Amino acid sequence: MLVCEIMTAPVVTVRRTATIRQAVRLLYEQDITAAPVVERPGRMVGIVSEMDLLRGEFESEPRAFLRPEALPTGRPPALVEEVMTPRVATVGDTADVMDLLDLMITTGVKSVPVVRDDDLVGIVSRRDLMGLLVQGDERIRDDVLAALRDCADTAHFGAAVRNGVVELYGPGDERSARIAEMVVRTVPGVAGVVFPEGLIS
């Protein structure tokens, strides 16, 4: 499955010159955990998360400590560009979802912007990936059969789905089975593809 098939588009973005309060309101109203920061439409310069914004808004409370805390030096951050993360891990829209999952695991990020030729075209969050897993087997089976019917080489295959894993069956040689497997793996929600023993090696 490709990233472009599960990404959220268009993307909710925030300007780098927006105030922290404006960004807080945007993330809260849109019910999102992070937003790419742009200097113009499509041109991303960073990403800002809920934690970045909260860190910029709340200061330590001296009353919470046994001794008074020294007053902070300088003014607190006021603009998004002051608290955003400028170096952003991104993924191409034609990348495999498994590559995206590996990136999320290794970096610990919750949202990954999607780019095409350096232009921001979407974003994928952990929630998007979780959504793939909760799709019902019946809906996945309907989508799989529709995809198989669209290809003359695979229209004769049937399918059963359990926990997102698709079992393909029906008359066919190894070539048509391989094509069917590639077709099925493009369907959102498919966790794997198996064949009856002897149909494909």
WONORDA-V91498 format. One record per helix or strand of 2 or more residues. SS is the DSSP state (hx for helix, st for strand). FROM is the first residue (numbers start at 1). TO is the last residue. If there is no record, write none. Layout:
ss:SS from:FROM to:TO
ss:SS from:FROM to:TO
//
This chain:
ss:hx from:3 to:5
ss:st from:13 to:15
ss:hx from:20 to:30
ss:st from:34 to:40
ss:st from:43 to:49
ss:hx from:50 to:57
ss:hx from:62 to:64
ss:hx from:80 to:82
ss:st from:90 to:92
ss:hx from:97 to:107
ss:st from:111 to:116
ss:st from:119 to:125
ss:hx from:126 to:134
ss:hx from:137 to:149
ss:st from:158 to:162
ss:st from:165 to:169
ss:hx from:174 to:184
ss:st from:192 to:195
//
